[in-house]
Amino acid sequence: MILKRWMLAAILIFCGINVCLAQQDNSYVKPDDVPNATYFLPIHPDSVSPEFTDDLIQWEWGKTQRDTKRGEKAIREQQNASNVMRGILAEVLELSEISNDKTPALSKLLEKCYNTGGLSTQNAKDYYKRSRPFMMMNEQAWGECGNEEELRHEGSFPSYHTAFGWAVSLAFAEMWPALQDTILRRGFEFGENQIIAGANWQSDVNAGYLCGAAIIARAHCNPEFEADIAAARAEYAQLKGLSADYDPVEGVDVPHGEKFLNDPVDTASYRYISDLTLYWHAFPQRTTERGKQAAEEAEYSVSMMQKVFGEAMNLPLSDEGTPKITALIAAVLEKSSETADRLKPIRFRKRPFVQLGQSSFVPGDEEKERGKSSFPSGHTNLGWTEALVLAEVAPDCQNEILRRGYQYGYNRLIVGYHWFTDIEATRMLSSGLVARLHADPVFRQLIADAQAEYAHLTGTTTLSSPLKEDKRGTAYRLDGMPAKDGTFGIVIEEGKKIMRR
């Protein structure tokens, strides 16, 4: 019996080695090029901080869902995540299956985005090593969300499942915009499953969505990624009996947030307590330099985007000096405004300063903004959309660009114009918008022109070569992630399995 167990273990390790080696060649982004979430995102909430209120409330919410149909879906989508994503997208695309044999182009895109999205969280996971909800609450993971012992040794922040689920969803929403809202909804729920299972906190999941979006932005710097999207689109059109010149974006509007995001929090929700807590936590920042910056950046304009992101790119942006980058910024602003403005009356919510009967920190805007919805945040939508697009234009500055885009949204909590949950949801709306914009060849040309201008002005290149098989001098864990200096246990180094102690 013992011999059989050792044989089984050897087989599993051998399979793991081959899988992890294959994963490194099956990504659109090199490990060294992955956006660094420890820089562009704030640290996860500490268990004694006000920000942890939302995590606790959502942990309790997740437990209430376990005996519902929503919980049944969550448990079905826990194990064998790659195959689960294949099943989800096959259902949405109305295909019998997505497989290497029957749909090779769709299968390739899905698998490579799955691995790419997974890479996006690893640096932060290894750095923070945050305890998972079921560990902190002295419980067990619910359902079949993976090997519990392995989960105990992996950081909870950001959520790995959320990141790769969202990355895959963004790529497929770009591939077939007519189904973008359904695809994005399923990707959103895939991340939310982790809260129901007790495997991740809400803040882990929020960060996972942002990591997935950030690494897809970087993937767009790899010509292979856009070529694979085009190939998958052509394959799907053929499967559906559509003509070769079918235009996938004709007549397709910007993403509809009411179809793929949850409804905004209302005053009857327990989560409103966390919105109130975080409002009052941000309030004192108004007297600091950070608050001064938030008030100054309340201006919604191309010139403000030039200022904010010019600083991040270390390049003065202006109409005259950088006309191509400016044209791209202006196009993003127009579409960002359209996306947020169409959703505001559909999902109306009072702004914090209105709900609480207080003055905001930008009193000059109060009269014109008082009757407008807090959900979604137009400024957040603009800032994160611009950040994702400009990170593609200047990938060498991606971390600073993404950080400023994140901060631009958080400003709106400081000045009292938006609730925390509105801001978090809006960043997912932004991600969906960027996917839709990339499906448009006119928009892709704007990006190409901006990239060329940036390269000319800075002497840098924005395009990455497709990944090649070269593992010399690099070590990997059994799950395919890069092994750091502090990674112990079994790792793969120069194609061989070794034990680090």
C-alpha positions as CSV (number, residue, x, y, z in Angstrom):
1,M,0.0,0.0,0.0
2,I,2.8,2.4,0.9
3,L,4.6,1.6,-2.4
4,K,1.4,2.4,-4.3
5,R,1.1,5.7,-2.6
6,W,4.6,6.6,-3.4
7,M,4.1,5.6,-7.0
8,L,1.0,7.8,-7.2
9,A,2.8,10.7,-5.6
10,A,5.6,10.3,-8.2
11,I,3.2,10.3,-11.0
12,L,1.4,13.5,-9.7
13,I,4.8,15.3,-9.3
14,F,5.9,14.3,-12.8
15,C,2.6,15.6,-14.2
16,G,2.9,18.8,-12.2
17,I,6.5,19.3,-13.5
18,N,5.3,19.0,-17.1
19,V,2.3,21.2,-16.5
20,C,4.3,24.0,-14.9
21,L,7.0,24.0,-17.6
22,A,4.3,24.2,-20.2
23,Q,2.5,27.1,-18.4
24,Q,5.6,29.3,-18.7
25,D,5.4,29.0,-22.5
26,N,1.7,29.5,-22.5
27,S,1.4,33.1,-21.3
28,Y,1.2,36.4,-23.2
29,V,3.4,38.2,-20.6
30,K,6.9,37.4,-19.4
31,P,7.2,37.1,-15.6
32,D,9.5,40.2,-15.5
33,D,6.9,42.3,-17.3
34,V,4.0,41.5,-15.1
35,P,2.5,44.7,-13.5
36,N,3.5,44.8,-9.8
37,A,0.4,44.8,-7.7
38,T,2.4,45.6,-4.5
39,Y,3.1,49.0,-6.1
40,F,-0.1,50.0,-8.0
41,L,-2.5,48.7,-5.4
42,P,-2.6,49.7,-1.7
43,I,-1.9,47.0,0.9
44,H,-4.8,44.8,1.9
45,P,-6.8,45.8,4.9
46,D,-5.5,44.9,8.3
47,S,-7.9,43.0,10.6
48,V,-8.1,46.0,13.0
49,S,-8.5,48.6,10.3
50,P,-11.8,50.4,9.2
51,E,-11.3,49.0,5.7
52,F,-11.7,45.5,7.1
53,T,-15.3,46.2,7.9
54,D,-16.3,45.5,4.3
55,D,-14.4,42.2,4.3
56,L,-16.2,41.0,7.4
57,I,-19.6,42.0,6.1
58,Q,-19.0,40.2,2.8
59,W,-17.6,37.2,4.5
60,E,-20.9,36.9,6.4
61,W,-22.8,37.5,3.2
62,G,-20.9,34.7,1.5
63,K,-21.9,32.2,4.2
64,T,-25.6,33.1,3.6
65,Q,-25.3,32.1,0.0
66,R,-24.0,28.6,0.5
67,D,-27.4,26.9,0.6
68,T,-28.8,28.8,-2.3
69,K,-28.7,28.4,-6.1
70,R,-26.0,31.0,-6.2
71,G,-24.0,28.9,-3.7
72,E,-24.6,25.8,-5.9
73,K,-23.1,27.6,-8.8
74,A,-20.1,28.7,-6.7
75,I,-19.3,25.1,-5.7
76,R,-19.7,23.8,-9.2
77,E,-17.1,26.4,-10.4
78,Q,-14.5,25.7,-7.8
79,Q,-12.5,22.7,-8.9
80,N,-10.5,22.3,-12.1
81,A,-10.8,26.0,-12.9
82,S,-9.4,25.9,-16.5
83,N,-12.1,23.3,-17.5
84,V,-14.7,25.3,-15.7
85,M,-13.9,28.4,-17.7
86,R,-14.1,26.3,-20.9
87,G,-17.6,25.2,-19.8
88,I,-18.7,28.7,-18.9
89,L,-17.6,30.2,-22.1
90,A,-18.9,27.3,-24.3
91,E,-22.3,27.9,-22.7
92,V,-22.2,31.7,-23.3
93,L,-21.0,31.2,-26.9
94,E,-23.6,28.4,-27.4
95,L,-21.0,25.8,-28.4
96,S,-21.0,22.2,-27.4
97,E,-17.5,22.6,-26.1
98,I,-14.3,24.5,-26.3
99,S,-11.5,22.0,-26.9
100,N,-8.1,21.7,-28.6
101,D,-9.6,19.4,-31.2
102,K,-12.9,21.2,-32.1
103,T,-12.1,24.8,-31.4
104,P,-8.2,25.2,-31.4
105,A,-8.1,29.0,-31.7
106,L,-10.7,29.6,-29.0
107,S,-9.0,27.0,-26.8
108,K,-5.5,28.5,-27.3
109,L,-6.8,32.0,-26.4
110,L,-8.6,30.7,-23.3
111,E,-5.6,28.7,-22.0
112,K,-3.0,31.4,-22.6
113,C,-5.2,34.1,-20.9
114,Y,-5.9,31.7,-18.0
115,N,-2.1,31.4,-17.4
116,T,-1.5,35.1,-18.1
117,G,-4.1,36.1,-15.6
118,G,-2.7,33.8,-12.9
119,L,0.7,35.4,-13.2
120,S,-0.7,38.8,-12.3
121,T,-1.2,38.0,-8.6
122,Q,1.9,36.1,-7.7
123,N,4.2,38.9,-6.6
124,A,1.7,40.3,-4.2
125,K,0.7,36.9,-2.8
126,D,4.3,36.0,-2.0
127,Y,5.0,39.5,-0.6
128,Y,1.9,39.9,1.7
129,K,1.1,36.2,2.6
130,R,-2.3,37.3,3.9
131,S,-4.4,34.7,5.8
132,R,-7.5,33.4,4.1
133,P,-11.0,34.0,5.7
134,F,-11.5,30.3,6.7
135,M,-8.1,30.4,8.4
136,M,-8.6,33.6,10.3
137,M,-12.1,32.6,11.4
138,N,-10.8,29.1,12.4
139,E,-13.0,27.3,10.0
140,Q,-12.6,25.1,6.9
141,A,-12.9,26.1,3.3
142,W,-16.4,25.5,2.0
143,G,-17.0,23.3,-1.0
144,E,-14.2,22.1,-3.2
145,C,-12.2,25.3,-3.8
146,G,-8.9,23.4,-3.9
147,N,-6.5,21.6,-1.7
148,E,-7.1,23.2,1.7
149,E,-3.6,22.5,2.9
150,E,-2.1,24.3,-0.2
151,L,-4.5,27.2,0.3
152,R,-3.2,27.6,3.9
153,H,0.3,28.2,2.5
154,E,-0.8,30.6,-0.3
155,G,-1.5,34.2,0.3
156,S,-5.1,35.3,0.0
157,F,-4.4,38.8,-1.5
158,P,-5.0,39.2,-4.4
159,S,-7.4,36.5,-5.5
160,Y,-5.7,34.2,-8.1
161,H,-9.0,32.7,-9.2
162,T,-10.5,36.1,-9.7
163,A,-7.6,37.4,-11.7
164,F,-7.5,34.6,-14.3
165,G,-11.3,34.4,-14.5
166,W,-11.5,38.2,-15.2
167,A,-8.5,38.1,-17.6
168,V,-10.1,35.4,-19.7
169,S,-13.5,37.2,-19.6
170,L,-12.0,40.4,-20.8
171,A,-10.2,38.7,-23.7
172,F,-13.4,36.9,-24.8
173,A,-15.5,40.1,-24.4
174,E,-13.0,41.7,-26.8
175,M,-13.2,38.7,-29.1
176,W,-17.0,38.8,-29.4
177,P,-18.4,42.2,-28.2
178,A,-22.0,41.2,-29.0
179,L,-21.9,38.9,-25.9
180,Q,-19.7,41.1,-23.8
181,D,-22.2,41.8,-21.0
182,T,-22.9,38.1,-20.5
183,I,-19.3,37.1,-20.6
184,L,-18.3,39.9,-18.2
185,R,-21.1,38.9,-15.8
186,R,-19.9,35.3,-15.7
187,G,-16.3,36.5,-15.1
188,F,-17.5,38.7,-12.3
189,E,-19.4,35.9,-10.6
190,F,-16.4,33.6,-11.0
191,G,-14.4,36.0,-8.7
192,E,-17.4,36.4,-6.3
193,N,-17.4,32.6,-5.9
194,Q,-14.3,32.9,-3.8
195,I,-16.1,35.0,-1.2
196,I,-18.9,32.4,-0.9
197,A,-16.3,29.6,-0.5
198,G,-14.5,31.5,2.3
199,A,-11.3,31.3,0.3
200,N,-10.8,35.0,-0.3
201,W,-11.9,38.3,1.3
202,Q,-13.8,40.9,-0.7
203,S,-10.7,43.1,-0.9
204,D,-8.8,40.1,-2.3
205,V,-11.4,39.7,-5.0
206,N,-11.5,43.4,-5.8
207,A,-7.7,43.4,-6.2
208,G,-7.9,40.2,-8.3
209,Y,-10.2,42.0,-10.8
210,L,-7.7,44.8,-11.1
211,C,-4.7,42.5,-11.5
212,G,-6.5,40.6,-14.3
213,A,-7.3,43.9,-16.1
214,A,-3.8,45.2,-15.7
215,I,-2.1,42.1,-17.1
216,I,-4.4,42.0,-20.1
217,A,-3.4,45.6,-20.8
218,R,0.2,44.4,-20.8
219,A,-0.7,41.4,-22.9
220,H,-1.8,43.9,-25.6
221,C,1.9,44.8,-26.0
222,N,2.4,41.3,-27.4
223,P,1.4,41.0,-31.1
224,E,0.6,37.3,-30.5
225,F,-2.2,38.2,-28.2
226,E,-4.1,40.3,-30.7
227,A,-3.4,37.8,-33.4
228,D,-4.9,35.1,-31.3
229,I,-8.0,37.2,-30.6
230,A,-8.4,37.7,-34.3
231,A,-8.0,34.0,-35.0
232,A,-10.5,33.1,-32.3
233,R,-12.9,35.6,-33.7
234,A,-12.6,34.2,-37.2
235,E,-13.0,30.6,-35.9
236,Y,-16.1,31.5,-33.9
237,A,-17.6,33.4,-36.9
238,Q,-17.1,30.3,-39.1
239,L,-18.7,28.0,-36.5
240,K,-21.7,30.3,-36.4
241,G,-21.9,30.4,-40.2
242,L,-21.1,34.1,-40.5
243,S,-19.4,35.6,-43.5
244,A,-15.7,36.2,-43.5
245,D,-16.1,40.0,-43.6
246,Y,-18.5,40.0,-40.6
247,D,-17.9,43.1,-38.3
248,P,-18.1,42.0,-34.7
249,V,-18.5,45.6,-33.4
250,E,-21.1,46.9,-35.8
251,G,-24.1,48.1,-33.8
252,V,-22.5,47.0,-30.4
253,D,-22.8,49.6,-27.7
254,V,-20.4,50.2,-24.8
255,P,-20.8,47.6,-22.0
256,H,-24.0,47.8,-20.0
257,G,-22.9,47.9,-16.3
258,E,-26.4,47.1,-15.1
259,K,-26.1,43.7,-16.8
260,F,-22.8,42.5,-15.4
261,L,-22.3,44.5,-12.1
262,N,-24.2,44.0,-8.9
263,D,-26.7,46.7,-8.0
264,P,-25.3,49.6,-5.9
265,V,-25.5,49.3,-2.2
266,D,-28.6,50.9,-0.6
267,T,-29.2,52.1,2.9
268,A,-31.1,48.9,3.8
269,S,-28.0,46.8,3.1
270,Y,-25.6,45.6,5.7
271,R,-22.8,46.7,3.3
272,Y,-24.0,50.3,3.7
273,I,-22.3,50.1,7.1
274,S,-18.9,49.6,5.4
275,D,-19.6,52.4,3.0
276,L,-20.3,54.8,6.0
277,T,-17.2,53.5,7.8
278,L,-14.9,54.1,4.9
279,Y,-16.4,57.5,4.2
280,W,-15.6,58.7,7.7
281,H,-12.2,57.0,7.5
282,A,-11.3,58.9,4.4
283,F,-12.8,62.2,5.7
284,P,-9.7,63.3,7.7
285,Q,-7.5,63.1,4.6
286,R,-9.1,66.4,3.5
287,T,-6.7,68.3,5.7
288,T,-3.6,66.6,4.3
289,E,-1.6,67.0,1.1
290,R,-3.4,63.9,-0.2
291,G,-6.7,65.7,0.3
292,K,-5.4,68.8,-1.5
293,Q,-4.4,66.6,-4.4
294,A,-7.9,65.0,-4.5
295,A,-9.6,68.3,-4.6
296,E,-7.3,69.7,-7.3
297,E,-7.8,66.6,-9.5
298,A,-11.6,66.8,-9.3
299,E,-11.4,68.5,-12.7
300,Y,-12.8,66.2,-15.4
301,S,-10.9,67.1,-18.6
302,V,-8.3,66.1,-21.1
303,S,-5.9,68.6,-19.6
304,M,-6.2,67.0,-16.2
305,M,-5.5,63.6,-17.7
306,Q,-2.5,65.1,-19.4
307,K,-1.2,66.4,-16.1
308,V,-2.0,63.2,-14.0
309,F,-0.6,60.7,-16.5
310,G,2.2,62.9,-17.8
311,E,3.6,62.8,-14.3
312,A,3.3,59.1,-14.2
313,M,4.9,58.7,-17.6
314,N,7.6,61.2,-16.8
315,L,6.7,62.9,-20.0
316,P,5.0,66.3,-20.4
317,L,1.8,65.7,-22.3
318,S,0.2,68.5,-24.3
319,D,-1.9,69.1,-27.4
320,E,1.2,70.4,-29.2
321,G,4.0,68.2,-27.9
322,T,2.2,64.9,-27.8
323,P,-0.8,65.1,-30.3
324,K,-1.2,61.4,-30.8
325,I,-1.2,60.5,-27.1
326,T,-3.6,63.4,-26.5
327,A,-5.9,62.2,-29.2
328,L,-6.0,58.8,-27.5
329,I,-6.7,60.4,-24.1
330,A,-9.6,62.5,-25.6
331,A,-11.1,59.4,-27.3
332,V,-11.0,57.5,-24.0
333,L,-12.6,60.4,-22.2
334,E,-15.5,60.5,-24.7
335,K,-16.2,56.8,-24.4
336,S,-15.7,56.7,-20.7
337,S,-18.2,59.5,-20.2
338,E,-20.7,57.8,-22.4
339,T,-20.4,54.5,-20.5
340,A,-20.8,56.1,-17.0
341,D,-23.5,58.6,-18.0
342,R,-25.8,55.9,-19.5
343,L,-25.6,53.9,-16.3
344,K,-26.1,56.6,-13.8
345,P,-29.9,57.1,-14.3
346,I,-30.5,53.4,-14.5
347,R,-28.8,52.6,-11.2
348,F,-29.3,55.9,-9.3
349,R,-27.8,56.3,-5.8
350,K,-27.4,59.5,-3.8
351,R,-23.9,60.9,-3.4
352,P,-22.4,60.7,0.1
353,F,-22.5,64.5,0.7
354,V,-26.1,64.5,-0.3
355,Q,-27.1,61.4,1.6
356,L,-25.4,62.7,4.8
357,G,-26.5,66.3,4.4
358,Q,-22.9,67.6,4.5
359,S,-20.6,69.8,2.4
360,S,-18.2,68.1,0.0
361,F,-14.6,69.0,-0.3
362,V,-15.2,70.4,-3.8
363,P,-18.0,72.9,-3.0
364,G,-17.8,74.5,-6.5
365,D,-19.1,71.3,-8.1
366,E,-22.0,70.7,-5.6
367,E,-24.8,72.5,-7.4
368,K,-24.3,70.8,-10.7
369,E,-23.5,67.4,-9.3
370,R,-26.0,67.2,-6.4
371,G,-28.7,65.5,-8.5
372,K,-26.4,63.1,-10.3
373,S,-25.9,59.5,-9.3
374,S,-23.0,58.3,-7.2
375,F,-23.1,55.0,-9.1
376,P,-21.0,54.6,-11.1
377,S,-18.2,57.1,-10.5
378,G,-17.5,58.9,-13.7
379,H,-14.1,60.1,-12.5
380,T,-13.1,56.6,-11.5
381,N,-14.2,55.3,-14.8
382,L,-12.1,57.9,-16.6
383,G,-9.0,57.4,-14.4
384,W,-8.9,53.6,-14.6
385,T,-9.8,53.4,-18.3
386,E,-7.1,55.9,-19.1
387,A,-4.6,54.0,-16.9
388,L,-5.2,50.7,-18.6
389,V,-4.9,52.2,-22.1
390,L,-1.8,54.3,-21.3
391,A,-0.1,51.4,-19.6
392,E,-0.2,49.8,-23.0
393,V,1.3,52.9,-24.6
394,A,4.1,53.2,-22.0
395,P,4.6,49.7,-20.5
396,D,7.9,50.7,-19.0
397,C,5.9,53.1,-16.7
398,Q,2.9,50.7,-16.2
399,N,3.1,50.5,-12.4
400,E,3.2,54.3,-11.9
401,I,0.4,54.8,-14.5
402,L,-1.8,52.2,-12.8
403,R,-1.1,53.6,-9.4
404,R,-2.2,57.1,-10.5
405,G,-5.3,55.7,-12.1
406,Y,-6.2,53.9,-8.9
407,Q,-5.6,57.0,-6.8
408,Y,-7.6,59.2,-9.2
409,G,-10.7,57.0,-8.3
410,Y,-10.0,57.0,-4.6
411,N,-9.9,60.8,-4.7
412,R,-13.7,60.7,-5.1
413,L,-14.1,59.0,-1.7
414,I,-11.9,61.6,0.0
415,V,-13.9,64.6,-1.5
416,G,-17.3,63.0,-0.6
417,Y,-18.7,62.5,-4.1
418,H,-18.8,58.7,-4.2
419,W,-19.1,55.7,-1.9
420,F,-16.3,53.1,-1.7
421,T,-18.4,50.4,-3.2
422,D,-19.3,52.6,-6.2
423,I,-15.6,53.2,-6.8
424,E,-14.7,49.6,-6.7
425,A,-17.5,48.5,-9.0
426,T,-16.7,51.3,-11.5
427,R,-13.2,49.9,-12.1
428,M,-14.7,46.7,-13.4
429,L,-16.9,48.8,-15.7
430,S,-13.7,50.5,-16.9
431,S,-12.1,47.1,-17.6
432,G,-15.1,46.0,-19.7
433,L,-15.0,49.3,-21.6
434,V,-11.3,48.9,-22.5
435,A,-12.1,45.4,-23.9
436,R,-14.9,46.8,-26.1
437,L,-12.6,49.6,-27.3
438,H,-9.9,47.2,-28.4
439,A,-12.4,45.4,-30.6
440,D,-12.6,48.5,-32.7
441,P,-9.8,48.8,-35.4
442,V,-10.0,52.6,-35.3
443,F,-9.3,52.7,-31.6
444,R,-6.5,50.2,-32.0
445,Q,-4.9,52.5,-34.6
446,L,-5.1,55.4,-32.0
447,I,-3.2,53.2,-29.6
448,A,-0.6,52.3,-32.3
449,D,-0.1,56.0,-33.2
450,A,0.3,56.9,-29.5
451,Q,2.8,54.0,-29.0
452,A,4.8,55.2,-32.0
453,E,4.9,58.8,-30.6
454,Y,5.9,57.6,-27.2
455,A,8.7,55.5,-28.6
456,H,9.9,58.4,-30.7
457,L,10.0,60.8,-27.8
458,T,11.5,58.4,-25.3
459,G,13.6,56.0,-27.4
460,T,11.8,53.0,-25.9
461,T,9.7,50.2,-27.5
462,T,6.2,49.2,-26.4
463,L,6.0,45.8,-28.2
464,S,7.0,42.5,-26.7
465,S,8.2,39.5,-28.6
466,P,6.2,36.3,-28.3
467,L,7.5,34.2,-25.4
468,K,10.1,31.6,-26.3
469,E,11.1,28.5,-24.4
470,D,14.1,29.6,-22.3
471,K,14.2,28.5,-18.7
472,R,17.9,28.6,-18.1
473,G,18.7,30.2,-14.8
474,T,15.0,30.5,-13.8
475,A,13.2,28.4,-11.1
476,Y,9.5,27.6,-11.0
477,R,7.1,26.3,-8.4
478,L,5.0,23.2,-9.2
479,D,2.0,25.4,-10.0
480,G,4.0,27.1,-12.8
481,M,4.7,30.4,-11.0
482,P,8.2,31.8,-10.7
483,A,10.1,30.7,-7.6
484,K,11.5,33.6,-5.6
485,D,14.6,33.5,-3.4
486,G,12.4,32.8,-0.4
487,T,10.4,30.0,-2.0
488,F,11.1,26.7,-0.3
489,G,10.0,23.1,-1.0
490,I,10.0,21.4,-4.4
491,V,10.8,23.7,-7.3
492,I,11.8,23.2,-11.0
493,E,15.2,24.6,-11.9
494,E,16.9,24.2,-15.3
495,G,14.3,21.5,-16.1
496,K,15.0,19.5,-13.0
497,K,13.1,18.9,-9.8
498,I,15.0,20.0,-6.7
499,M,14.2,20.5,-3.0
500,R,14.8,23.9,-1.4
501,R,15.1,23.8,2.4
